[in-house]
Amino acid sequence: MRALLVLFILLGFPALEIFVLAKLAGAIGWWLLLWLILSAFAGWTLIQEEKMAMFGRLFSALQSGQPLGYAMLDSLRTLFAGVLLIFPGVVSDFVALVLLLLPRPKASGPAPRNASPSRNSSPDGDVIIEGEWQREEDKRLK
């Protein structure tokens, strides 16, 4: 039963795209071709920009102490929207725009470590780690 549902979805989506494209091409003409070219270019640009923004989101989530899953899901959603924009069709473009317009989840990270001053924190809030160290000379450098 599940296999039949998956097969129906996989074959039904392209059939729906072709049907909508044929109806719109008859209604608006060559403007549809311009829309398809511009949406494919926008999808390609979105994917190229997201490749670099993904690392920024991950580093920002790491620095703020938030879970990395939110940053990864946000990047995955944007990449999926870019792929849908490249796929020729108006229905896939509509789904991509809905994905891009959904609000981003607000992740509540853990409580700040220095919420209250302790004996190991400096006045400006930095944590002081006490210990001893010893410098050892590397014989290979001499």
N, C-alpha and C positions, 0 to 999 in steps of 0.2 A: 504494500500500500504506500509506504514512504517512497519507494523507488518510483512509483507511478506519479506521485506528487512532484518529486524533484524533476522528473522527465517533463512533466507538464509545464513547470515553471521555466525550465531551461529552453524549451521549444516555444512556449507562449510569449516570453518576453521579446525575442527577436520578431516574432510574428506581429505583436502589438506595435513594435517600433516601425516595421515596414508599413503596416496599415495606417498609422498616424502620419508617417512621412508622405505616403501617397495622397492622403486627404489634404494635408497642408500644401503640398506641391501644387495640387490643382487649385487651391484657394489663393495662395500668395505668390506662386511662381518662383522665380530665380532668387528671391530674397531668402528662401529657405536654404539654398546652397551657401549664401553668405553667412547665415546663422550657423550652419554646420562647420564651416571653416573657422569662424571666429571662436566657436565653443571648443573646437579641438585645439586651437592655439592657446586659449585660456586654460584648458586642462593641462597641456604640456607645460605652460608657465607655472601653474600651480604646483605641479609635481617637482619641477626644478627648484622652486623656492622652498618647498617643504623639505627637500633633502637637507638643506642647510639649517632651516628653522628647527628641525627635529633635534639636532644636537644642542641647540640653545635651550629648548624646552627641557631636555633631559638634565642639562647642567643646572638650570634654574631650579628644577624640582629637587635635585640633589642638594643644592646649597640651602634651600629653604626647609629641607627635611620632610617634604611631602612625598607621598608614594609615587613611584615612577610609573605605575600603571595608568594614571590619569594622563600623563604626558604622552605615553605611548598610544593610548586610545585616541587622543586628540589628533596626533600625527597620522595614525592609521585612518581615521575618518577623513582627514583632508586628502590623503593620498587616494583613498577610494573614490572620493568626489572628483578628483582630477582624472582618474581612469574613466569614470562614467562620463565626464565631459568629452573625453577623446572618442569614446564609443559613439558612432554616428546615430543620432536619434534625438527626438524631442522629449520623449518620456524619460530617457536616461539623464538628459540635461536637467529636467525638472527634479528628479530624485537627487541629483548632485547639488542643485541649489538648495533643496530642503536640508540636505546634510550639512552644507556650509552655513546655513542660517540657524541651525539648532544652537541653543545656548551652550556654552562650554561649561562642563561641570566644575564646581568650586570645591576643591579638595581642602578639607580642614586637616592641616598637618598636626604633628604632635606639639604639645605645649613647649614654649621656649625653655631651653635648659637653664638659663640664668634669670628666671622670673623673680626669685628672691635672692638677695645677697647671701653668700655663704662665706665660710672662713677661707675658702680657696679662690675667691674671685676678687679682682681688682676693682677700684672705684668706677672704672669705665665699663665694667661688665665682662671683661675677658677672664677666662678661666686660667688659673695659675696652677701648673703641675710642678710639684716639687720633686727633686731628685738630684742625683749626682752624675757627673759625666767625666770622662777622661779621654783625652785625645791620644790616639795611637798613630805613630808614624808608619807610613807604608814603605817598606824596604824596596819595592819596585821603582819608586819615584826617585830614589837617590842615585 
